[in-house]
């Protein structure tokens, strides 16, 4: 063994050929596998990702140079999941000392899970060639190799880390946006015994996926959904579209598919597309627009866009009031400086962690590099996102990179963009996955948000962007009880108001009843319709000056939403009767529907309350503006003319724009107001200065 490390340098050529019978990690019964090679604990090669294939063919080559054969080559396979942590699919070791030199050797590696060694995970086919490498001149000429020489260990690791960091940065940045409006389906084939279908559509662009809502019992579904996907390739890419029939309790039926080559479409232009389905009849109708992405970047602290005075002036000019009606989708820009974290949880057996940060703004996702073996990491990176909705929430999660498994969760914070104070370096206490309580560690961020107020206000009354990657809803007795209690609290508030009004009728207090009676007579005698928005306007103004709800909000939130994280029980019985399982699935769907309905009712009640209570001042000011305008219009214009204009607008809307996506401005406005659960999740925990593990000297990099 000693001889292996002292007899010179070696050149190892690896041909990654294919995989066989790999593990299923996606819900569709497939995986998106890729392979990592590690040597001495560091990644030296990563293959491309083969989508939706359990028998992938890579046919890739790489060459490594090393000075020691005693270290085995560690091979790991993962399933790529966009926006989530990649799933572990198995690993194996290639022992280099046993290889015969000067000839190509076919190698079959059986994949194993160290935690479950008896589980079959498939195997990989490789071909390796090991040869001595004595000439340093030849070594310098080979630009495709990676040098791992122990005598140069420190400098090589730094160079390799810089290369991987740059590759990682470039792979995350998208070059454009694909805006898709899914309008309708036509003449789909029936898949159910009743001669109809319950269709929904799946979209895939590279690793990105989107699933539409399900429209029940129809062959001509109207989806009317709008969403954006990221365009990573300069030339475009292939958009894959599949249509499915939803079936409860069994696998969904495939209806048809079609593909669209985005490189054939002109940019900055809306295309009306009627795409025929292959392998079946029917059409899918889309509106699709390709646009360039203005602001998405990852940079060192010395090269941040908003710190350059000239570039900052240009950005401020772009989002000035004078530019309020140009490119309404581009609301603003947010720059996040991820400085450091302190006192993180130790996730590894060594008492350390390998932390990295993931930043998410709606469906935009970027991440930092990994700092190895450190509980107080310093990233010092600046991330820039486009702001499409000022009511979005910036989520920053910290994970521990795991050698054999998917990354371990260390903590998370959620920061509404409207809560940000520009240029302030602030420590945020990390929370658990549910954002319901603190976990160990503090992360230090400096965030700047620049946006156009008029565009932000207009965006408030259009449908909010939905997150593509969300956990499937599960039946939870705890969550059901929580939502029931939230609805009960809203109802009790209405009951208390009713009892107060009834007490005036019952003359429980003579003074209060007399005042109420006089007020009632005066209002009814002089009532005009403009008094309705005026009353709400006065309520907002009253609460702005006199309400004490903001002072007690923190205490009430903590008292209201004290719950513990619960883990779902896994059913180990796999021999249940099929009829019983179908009933169980049906019951589960009903429970999920009831649970979601309770959540929605409670959320809208709480949002109306939080609008009046000035929980989000921007929205309350917007409500004051709208109510003031409504008051003036109702005062100046007779009601019959306003009702007539509303009716004409409603009747002609479909004629003026056949592909318009319906929306309700009031509900869209309320969807931007946080519910009590969201207020609690976004509430910042106080940093205890005495618990900081080290004293940080604040110094801004030049």
Beta strands, then each sheet from edge to edge (+ up, - down):
strand 1: 9-20
strand 2: 33-39
strand 3: 42-46
strand 4: 57-66
strand 5: 73-79
strand 6: 87-94
strand 7: 104-110
strand 8: 123-133
strand 9: 146-148
strand 10: 176-186
strand 11: 199-205
strand 12: 208-211
strand 13: 222-231
strand 14: 238-245
strand 15: 253-261
strand 16: 270-276
strand 17: 283-292
strand 18: 297-300
strand 19: 332-342
strand 20: 355-361
strand 21: 364-367
strand 22: 378-387
strand 23: 393-400
strand 24: 408-416
strand 25: 424-431
strand 26: 438-451
sheet 1: 7+ 8- 1+ 4- 9-
sheet 2: 3+ 2- 5+ 6-
sheet 3: 13+ 10- 17+ 16-
sheet 4: 12+ 11- 14+ 15-
sheet 5: 18+ 22- 19+ 26- 25+
sheet 6: 21+ 20- 23+ 24-
end
